[in-house]
Amino acid sequence: MVLFRENQYTGIAQLVEHRSPKPGVGSSSLSSRANIKENMFKSIVKYCKESYDELVYKVSWPTRSELTNSAVVVLYASLLIALIVFAMDSVFQYVMETIYPH
């Protein structure tokens, strides 16, 4: 049983390949594969550069005091919710122990 490999017939394809009269038409040659990989690498580099530029020049970062104030608000809200849940749990436990004594 012969398994098909991707590059098995590359040499034959290059021998029978004809050049297109249209510029910019791709072929199955190794150079076109290299161009695809090079274009993919360039697009990744371009994406990274654009992401960096956006993070540095377009994003408005909070000041240290704004960040501290937000953290304090989150801390107090978390404590308040924890106390409410604790109170509800205690009331539910009392009700259940009243209905179903040990």
Backbone as a chain_set.jsonl record, in Angstrom:
{"seq": "MVLFRENQYTGIAQLVEHRSPKPGVGSSSLSSRANIKENMFKSIVKYCKESYDELVYKVSWPTRSELTNSAVVVLYASLLIALIVFAMDSVFQYVMETIYPH", "coords": {"N": [[0.85, -1.181, 0.0], [0.681, 2.124, -0.944], [1.294, 5.184, 0.424], [0.109, 8.5, -0.005], [2.122, 11.268, -0.286], [2.609, 14.717, 0.386], [4.609, 16.146, -1.063], [5.376, 14.364, -3.013], [5.039, 14.295, -5.82], [6.201, 16.643, -6.673], [8.524, 17.172, -8.173], [7.856, 16.113, -10.741], [5.659, 17.688, -11.332], [6.894, 20.151, -11.624], [8.382, 19.724, -13.912], [6.467, 19.444, -15.973], [5.132, 21.767, -15.863], [3.846, 24.788, -17.178], [4.625, 28.12, -18.049], [2.645, 30.874, -17.19], [1.3, 33.448, -19.22], [0.317, 35.594, -17.892], [1.222, 38.0, -15.55], [1.95, 37.485, -12.108], [0.46, 35.233, -11.651], [0.175, 32.38, -9.778], [2.195, 29.412, -9.319], [3.034, 25.908, -9.067], [5.551, 25.774, -8.103], [8.526, 25.6, -6.055], [9.316, 28.117, -5.286], [6.964, 29.618, -5.185], [5.741, 28.455, -3.003], [7.515, 29.22, -1.023], [7.09, 31.956, -1.151], [4.49, 32.116, -0.205], [4.835, 31.304, 2.457], [6.567, 33.316, 3.251], [4.932, 35.574, 2.923], [3.0, 34.95, 4.82], [4.549, 35.085, 7.141], [5.247, 37.801, 7.034], [2.707, 38.921, 7.373], [2.119, 38.142, 9.967], [4.105, 39.502, 11.398], [3.355, 42.109, 10.746], [0.839, 42.209, 12.001], [1.629, 41.986, 14.699], [3.107, 44.365, 15.003], [1.08, 46.28, 14.528], [-0.609, 45.703, 16.655], [1.027, 46.378, 18.836], [1.37, 49.154, 18.354], [-1.285, 50.005, 18.689], [-1.719, 49.383, 21.397], [0.143, 51.059, 22.62], [-0.344, 53.702, 21.646], [-3.123, 54.169, 21.284], [-4.767, 53.075, 23.273], [-6.319, 54.004, 26.273], [-4.921, 54.108, 29.266], [-5.629, 53.499, 32.728], [-4.991, 55.783, 35.447], [-2.774, 55.536, 38.318], [-4.154, 56.192, 40.673], [-6.842, 55.989, 39.834], [-6.926, 53.256, 39.301], [-6.421, 52.228, 41.858], [-8.691, 53.184, 43.245], [-10.721, 51.79, 41.867], [-10.031, 49.16, 42.543], [-10.516, 49.191, 45.285], [-13.287, 49.613, 45.329], [-14.147, 47.205, 44.141], [-13.233, 45.415, 46.1], [-14.807, 46.148, 48.38], [-17.385, 45.644, 47.333], [-17.224, 42.884, 46.912], [-16.898, 41.972, 49.547], [-19.369, 42.82, 50.638], [-21.211, 41.29, 49.142], [-20.388, 38.742, 49.961], [-21.065, 38.855, 52.683], [-23.872, 39.094, 52.477], [-24.527, 36.632, 51.269], [-23.63, 34.929, 53.32], [-25.411, 35.662, 55.37], [-27.884, 34.9, 54.235], [-27.439, 32.145, 54.038], [-27.186, 31.473, 56.74], [-29.771, 32.112, 57.7], [-31.311, 30.328, 56.155], [-30.263, 27.901, 57.089], [-31.112, 28.012, 59.789], [-33.921, 27.99, 59.449], [-34.263, 25.459, 58.249], [-33.285, 23.781, 60.289], [-35.21, 24.308, 62.186], [-37.544, 23.296, 61.021], [-36.807, 20.608, 60.494], [-35.805, 19.063, 63.052], [-32.949, 17.746, 64.839]], "CA": [[0.0, 0.0, 0.0], [1.489, 3.325, -1.077], [0.655, 6.363, 0.997], [0.365, 9.722, -0.754], [2.787, 12.338, 0.432], [2.325, 16.018, -0.235], [5.669, 16.565, -1.983], [5.798, 13.203, -3.774], [5.053, 14.569, -7.246], [6.631, 18.013, -6.911], [9.484, 17.193, -9.277], [7.136, 15.893, -11.992], [4.828, 18.868, -11.581], [7.748, 21.227, -12.087], [8.805, 19.417, -15.274], [5.389, 19.633, -16.94], [4.492, 23.061, -15.622], [4.076, 25.819, -18.17], [4.574, 29.467, -17.494], [1.483, 31.627, -17.613], [1.662, 34.77, -19.747], [-0.189, 36.625, -16.991], [2.095, 38.185, -14.391], [1.326, 37.351, -10.809], [-0.269, 33.979, -11.521], [1.0, 31.448, -9.008], [2.461, 28.095, -9.877], [3.29, 24.908, -8.038], [6.991, 25.688, -7.876], [8.947, 25.794, -4.673], [9.403, 29.544, -4.978], [5.649, 30.117, -4.788], [5.522, 27.996, -1.636], [8.321, 30.088, -0.165], [6.421, 33.258, -1.118], [3.327, 32.002, 0.682], [5.339, 31.297, 3.829], [7.112, 34.647, 3.512], [3.788, 36.484, 3.094], [2.386, 34.645, 6.101], [5.441, 35.648, 8.157], [5.094, 39.255, 6.997], [1.412, 39.303, 7.942], [2.217, 37.976, 11.42], [4.911, 40.621, 11.888], [2.52, 43.308, 10.613], [-0.168, 42.132, 13.063], [2.286, 42.289, 15.976], [3.426, 45.802, 15.02], [-0.166, 47.032, 14.684], [-1.088, 45.495, 18.032], [1.877, 47.191, 19.706], [1.018, 50.564, 18.149], [-2.58, 50.278, 19.297], [-1.58, 49.362, 22.86], [0.955, 52.18, 23.085], [-0.808, 55.033, 21.26], [-4.57, 54.346, 21.19], [-5.449, 52.627, 24.483], [-6.185, 54.932, 27.402], [-4.66, 53.337, 30.466], [-6.026, 54.237, 33.929], [-3.902, 56.254, 36.307], [-2.595, 54.713, 39.519], [-5.231, 56.492, 41.623], [-8.066, 55.384, 39.302], [-6.805, 51.816, 39.49], [-6.573, 51.979, 43.296], [-10.099, 53.396, 43.58], [-11.491, 50.675, 41.312], [-9.737, 47.969, 43.345], [-11.202, 49.332, 46.571], [-14.707, 49.394, 45.064], [-14.323, 45.764, 43.938], [-13.039, 44.776, 47.396], [-15.999, 46.388, 49.196], [-18.52, 44.939, 46.731], [-17.035, 41.452, 47.179], [-17.205, 41.748, 50.967], [-20.808, 42.99, 50.827], [-21.886, 40.107, 48.585], [-20.064, 37.614, 50.847], [-21.895, 38.991, 53.891], [-25.261, 38.798, 52.118], [-24.625, 35.18, 51.088], [-23.506, 34.331, 54.652], [-26.666, 35.905, 56.093], [-28.907, 34.051, 53.64], [-27.127, 30.773, 54.422], [-27.516, 31.313, 58.16], [-31.234, 32.097, 57.831], [-31.792, 29.07, 55.586], [-29.889, 26.839, 58.019], [-32.008, 28.125, 60.957], [-35.254, 27.541, 59.033], [-34.215, 24.015, 58.032], [-33.151, 23.119, 61.588], [-36.5, 24.451, 62.87], [-38.489, 22.38, 60.386], [-36.32, 19.24, 60.656], [-34.872, 19.027, 64.189], [-32.058, 16.58, 64.888]], "C": [[0.89, 1.237, 0.0], [0.7, 4.502, -0.517], [1.046, 7.591, 0.187], [1.021, 10.743, 0.145], [2.597, 13.633, -0.335], [3.35, 16.372, -1.31], [6.124, 15.436, -2.895], [5.951, 13.533, -5.252], [5.515, 15.979, -7.582], [7.581, 18.097, -8.101], [8.805, 17.034, -10.622], [6.302, 17.112, -12.336], [5.674, 20.021, -12.099], [8.218, 20.984, -13.52], [7.718, 19.734, -16.293], [4.712, 20.986, -16.808], [4.817, 24.01, -16.766], [3.941, 27.176, -17.523], [3.378, 30.205, -18.066], [1.935, 32.978, -18.162], [1.202, 35.905, -18.838], [0.784, 36.782, -15.823], [1.301, 38.018, -13.092], [0.512, 36.087, -10.619], [0.647, 32.985, -10.841], [1.185, 30.134, -9.724], [2.726, 27.132, -8.739], [4.776, 24.784, -7.739], [7.315, 25.949, -6.412], [9.015, 27.261, -4.303], [8.052, 30.109, -4.573], [5.305, 29.659, -3.383], [6.301, 28.861, -0.654], [7.675, 31.459, -0.047], [5.216, 33.225, -0.193], [3.775, 32.048, 2.132], [5.894, 32.664, 4.2], [5.993, 35.649, 3.729], [3.099, 36.238, 4.423], [3.23, 35.218, 7.235], [5.309, 37.16, 8.203], [3.769, 39.693, 7.611], [1.414, 39.138, 9.463], [3.003, 39.123, 12.031], [4.104, 41.915, 11.834], [1.461, 43.346, 11.714], [0.436, 42.503, 14.413], [2.614, 43.778, 16.083], [2.165, 46.647, 15.225], [-0.73, 46.889, 16.095], [-0.291, 46.344, 19.008], [1.513, 48.668, 19.585], [-0.317, 50.903, 18.805], [-2.476, 50.313, 20.819], [-0.836, 50.582, 23.378], [0.268, 53.523, 22.831], [-2.32, 55.227, 21.323], [-5.322, 53.963, 22.464], [-5.243, 53.66, 25.584], [-6.083, 54.107, 28.679], [-5.07, 54.147, 31.692], [-4.8, 54.695, 34.721], [-3.836, 55.365, 37.542], [-3.728, 54.953, 40.521], [-6.564, 55.908, 41.137], [-8.066, 53.878, 39.511], [-6.994, 51.433, 40.952], [-8.03, 52.132, 43.713], [-10.976, 52.251, 43.066], [-11.272, 49.408, 42.117], [-10.448, 48.023, 44.688], [-12.702, 49.093, 46.396], [-14.992, 47.906, 44.888], [-14.188, 45.017, 45.264], [-14.279, 44.929, 48.276], [-17.22, 45.651, 48.638], [-18.418, 43.44, 46.995], [-17.36, 41.125, 48.631], [-18.7, 41.847, 51.237], [-21.568, 41.774, 50.308], [-21.618, 38.881, 49.453], [-20.897, 37.668, 52.118], [-23.363, 38.664, 53.621], [-25.452, 37.292, 51.953], [-24.53, 34.467, 52.436], [-24.805, 34.481, 55.442], [-27.783, 35.01, 55.547], [-28.691, 32.587, 54.032], [-27.491, 30.515, 55.881], [-29.017, 31.245, 58.374], [-31.784, 30.774, 57.297], [-31.465, 27.897, 56.508], [-30.808, 26.844, 59.245], [-33.397, 27.598, 60.62], [-35.267, 26.023, 58.877], [-34.082, 23.262, 59.355], [-34.437, 23.232, 62.399], [-37.511, 23.455, 62.311], [-38.088, 20.931, 60.639], [-35.331, 19.186, 61.825], [-34.049, 17.731, 64.178], [-32.685, 15.464, 65.61]], "O": [[1.761, 1.374, 0.859], [-0.424, 4.772, -0.941], [2.188, 7.708, -0.257], [0.516, 11.042, 1.227], [2.445, 13.632, -1.557], [2.971, 16.858, -2.375], [7.187, 15.55, -3.505], [6.913, 13.088, -5.879], [5.243, 16.465, -8.68], [7.455, 18.989, -8.939], [9.142, 17.751, -11.564], [6.242, 17.525, -13.495], [5.209, 20.795, -12.936], [8.43, 21.939, -14.267], [8.019, 20.243, -17.372], [3.806, 21.304, -17.578], [5.943, 24.027, -17.263], [3.209, 27.339, -16.547], [3.127, 30.169, -19.27], [2.858, 33.587, -17.621], [1.643, 37.044, -18.99], [1.131, 35.795, -15.175], [0.125, 38.374, -13.015], [-0.067, 35.876, -9.553], [1.776, 32.772, -11.283], [0.422, 29.789, -10.627], [2.649, 27.51, -7.57], [5.209, 23.78, -7.174], [6.49, 26.449, -5.647], [8.801, 27.622, -3.146], [7.985, 30.986, -3.712], [4.647, 30.387, -2.641], [5.803, 29.193, 0.422], [7.7, 32.067, 1.023], [4.948, 34.191, 0.521], [3.173, 32.745, 2.949], [5.716, 33.125, 5.328], [6.084, 36.491, 4.623], [2.662, 37.179, 5.086], [2.688, 35.777, 8.188], [5.264, 37.746, 9.285], [3.708, 40.717, 8.292], [0.774, 39.918, 10.169], [2.613, 39.661, 13.067], [4.157, 42.723, 12.761], [1.213, 44.401, 12.298], [-0.17, 43.247, 15.184], [2.421, 44.382, 17.138], [2.173, 47.607, 15.995], [-1.263, 47.845, 16.658], [-0.862, 46.961, 19.907], [1.365, 49.357, 20.594], [-0.462, 51.966, 19.408], [-3.075, 51.175, 21.462], [-1.147, 51.088, 24.457], [0.29, 54.396, 23.699], [-2.77, 56.369, 21.41], [-6.411, 54.481, 22.71], [-4.127, 54.134, 25.8], [-7.055, 53.487, 29.11], [-4.882, 55.363, 31.708], [-3.733, 54.083, 34.669], [-4.724, 54.548, 37.783], [-4.206, 54.008, 41.149], [-7.335, 55.386, 41.943], [-9.092, 53.294, 39.86], [-7.647, 50.435, 41.257], [-8.551, 51.299, 44.456], [-11.878, 51.798, 43.771], [-12.216, 48.654, 42.353], [-10.931, 47.0, 45.175], [-13.322, 48.436, 47.233], [-15.974, 47.398, 45.429], [-14.948, 44.083, 45.524], [-14.753, 43.95, 48.855], [-18.004, 45.092, 49.404], [-19.429, 42.794, 47.274], [-18.017, 40.124, 48.915], [-19.245, 41.039, 51.99], [-22.477, 41.284, 50.977], [-22.516, 38.065, 49.662], [-21.384, 36.638, 52.584], [-24.021, 38.029, 54.446], [-26.434, 36.737, 52.446], [-25.262, 33.507, 52.678], [-25.247, 33.542, 56.104], [-28.543, 34.428, 56.321], [-29.65, 31.873, 54.325], [-28.038, 29.464, 56.215], [-29.495, 30.412, 59.145], [-32.643, 30.165, 57.935], [-32.29, 27.002, 56.692], [-31.237, 25.78, 59.692], [-33.989, 26.851, 61.399], [-36.203, 25.369, 59.337], [-34.701, 22.212, 59.528], [-34.733, 22.356, 63.211], [-38.255, 22.838, 63.073], [-38.942, 20.106, 60.966], [-34.123, 19.258, 61.6], [-34.445, 16.743, 63.56], [-32.08, 14.401, 65.749]]}, "num_chains": 1, "name": "protein.A"}
